[in-house]
Amino acid sequence: MRIGEIVGLTWDRVDFERGFITIDRQLQARSGEYVFTSTKSGKSRTIAPASWVMQLLRNHRKRQIEMQLKAGSLWDDTGYVSSNDVGGHLAFRTIDKDFKKAVAAIGRPDARFHDLRHSYAVAAIRAGDDIKTVQGNLGHATAAFTLDVYGHVTEQMKQDSAARMDSYITGILQG
């Protein structure tokens, strides 16, 4: 997800029963205030995160309910998944600052938040996801665009495939 999609995600877009998240809008800063806008492509998409991601969201929801009880009447019931201590959305600069601290701690101070999307795409392709699934999850308009951006991963997969075939053939010839 893009940062605006994450910040703008609300609990009504998370379907725990079926294990889906619907991404149909994003939060953007405009003239000092935050407003909902359509996604970058203008289209909604539904993603099916790994079950452990959904479990993390369940756990986060429980912690957020505890925060709500603690805040009492100060709580603003906005429904944001990523909220501050009183229910409002997180500020982009807060997320960026916290992200920069985290990546500096692991020796990658040059990493950008958007690089997480790239890491996801590379991992998904290497794990065997087809390019149409990756395209849909990322919200790219076409599979061609996804291939243009991540084609280097498929080249490595071709080399890996050739190595597996070499191993297979060698096994047959020696057997």
C-alpha positions in Angstrom: 0.0 0.0 0.0 1.1 3.6 -0.6 1.5 5.7 2.5 -1.7 7.7 1.8 -3.6 4.5 1.5 -2.2 3.2 4.8 -2.9 6.5 6.7 -6.4 6.6 5.2 -7.3 3.0 5.9 -10.3 2.6 8.1 -11.5 -0.5 9.9 -14.6 -0.8 7.7 -12.3 -1.6 4.8 -10.7 -4.5 6.7 -12.7 -7.8 6.4 -11.3 -10.1 9.1 -13.9 -12.8 8.2 -12.7 -13.2 4.6 -9.1 -12.0 5.1 -9.3 -9.0 2.7 -8.5 -5.3 2.7 -10.3 -3.0 0.3 -8.3 0.0 -0.8 -10.5 2.5 -2.4 -9.2 5.8 -1.2 -6.2 7.6 0.3 -5.6 10.4 2.7 -3.7 13.4 1.3 -2.5 16.6 2.9 -3.9 19.6 1.0 -3.6 23.2 2.2 -2.8 22.2 5.7 -5.6 19.7 6.1 -6.1 16.1 5.3 -8.8 15.0 2.8 -9.8 11.7 1.3 -9.1 11.3 -2.4 -9.3 8.4 -4.8 -6.4 6.0 -5.1 -3.5 7.0 -7.4 -5.0 4.9 -10.3 -8.6 6.1 -9.4 -9.6 2.4 -9.0 -10.3 0.4 -5.9 -8.6 -2.9 -5.3 -8.9 -5.7 -2.8 -5.9 -7.4 -1.4 -5.6 -10.6 0.6 -2.7 -10.1 3.0 -0.9 -13.1 4.5 -2.7 -14.5 7.5 -0.1 -13.3 9.9 -0.6 -9.7 8.7 -4.3 -10.1 9.4 -3.4 -11.4 12.9 -1.2 -8.3 13.4 -4.2 -6.2 12.5 -6.4 -8.1 14.9 -3.9 -7.5 17.7 -3.5 -3.9 16.7 -7.3 -3.4 16.8 -7.4 -4.8 20.4 -4.6 -2.4 21.5 -6.5 0.5 19.8 -9.7 -0.4 21.7 -7.6 -0.2 24.9 -6.3 3.2 23.8 -9.9 4.3 23.2 -10.9 3.3 26.7 -7.9 5.1 28.1 -8.7 8.3 26.1 -12.4 8.2 27.1 -14.3 11.3 25.9 -11.2 12.6 24.1 -11.3 9.7 21.6 -12.3 10.8 18.1 -14.1 7.7 16.7 -12.7 8.2 13.1 -12.2 4.5 12.4 -8.6 4.9 11.3 -6.5 1.8 11.5 -3.4 3.9 12.0 -4.5 6.3 14.6 -2.9 8.6 17.2 -3.6 8.3 20.9 -7.0 9.9 20.6 -8.2 8.3 17.3 -7.2 10.8 14.7 -5.1 9.9 11.7 -1.4 9.9 11.9 0.5 12.7 10.3 2.7 11.8 7.3 5.7 13.5 9.0 5.3 11.3 12.1 5.3 8.2 10.0 8.3 9.4 8.0 10.2 10.4 11.2 9.5 7.0 12.8 10.4 5.2 9.6 13.7 7.0 9.3 14.6 6.1 12.9 13.8 2.4 12.2 15.8 2.2 9.0 18.7 4.1 10.5 18.7 1.6 13.3 19.2 -1.3 10.8 21.9 0.6 8.9 19.7 1.7 5.9 19.3 5.5 6.5 18.8 6.0 2.7 15.7 3.8 2.6 12.4 5.5 1.7 8.9 4.4 2.9 7.9 3.8 -0.7 10.8 1.2 -0.9 8.5 -1.1 1.1 6.3 -1.5 -1.9 9.3 -2.4 -4.0 10.4 -5.0 -1.4 7.0 -6.5 -1.4 6.8 -6.8 -5.2 10.3 -8.4 -5.4 9.5 -10.9 -2.6 6.0 -11.7 -4.1 7.5 -12.4 -7.6 10.4 -14.5 -6.1 7.9 -16.4 -4.1 6.1 -17.4 -7.3 3.1 -14.9 -7.4 2.0 -14.3 -11.0 2.6 -10.9 -12.4 -1.2 -10.1 -12.6 -1.6 -10.8 -8.9 1.3 -8.5 -8.1 0.0 -5.9 -10.4 -3.4 -6.0 -8.7 -2.0 -5.9 -5.2 0.2 -2.9 -6.1 -2.6 -1.1 -7.9 -0.7 -0.7 -11.1 -2.8 0.1 -14.2 -1.2 -2.7 -16.3 0.8 -5.8 -15.9 3.2 -4.4 -18.5 4.0 -1.5 -16.2 4.7 -4.0 -13.3 6.9 -6.1 -15.6 8.8 -2.9 -16.8 9.5 -2.0 -13.2 10.2 -5.5 -11.8 11.4 -7.3 -14.9 14.9 -7.7 -13.4 13.4 -10.1 -10.9 11.9 -12.3 -13.6 15.4 -12.4 -15.3 16.8 -13.9 -12.0 13.9 -16.3 -11.9 14.8 -17.5 -15.5 18.4 -18.1 -14.3 17.2 -20.0 -11.3 14.9 -22.0 -13.5 17.8 -22.9 -15.8 19.9 -24.0 -12.8 17.0 -26.2 -11.6 16.7 -27.8 -15.1 20.5 -28.4 -15.2 20.2 -30.2 -11.9 17.2 -32.2 -13.1 19.0 -33.2 -16.3 22.2 -34.1 -14.5 20.2 -36.3 -12.1 18.6 -38.2 -15.0 21.9 -38.6 -16.9 23.7 -39.9 -13.8 20.8 -42.1 -12.7 
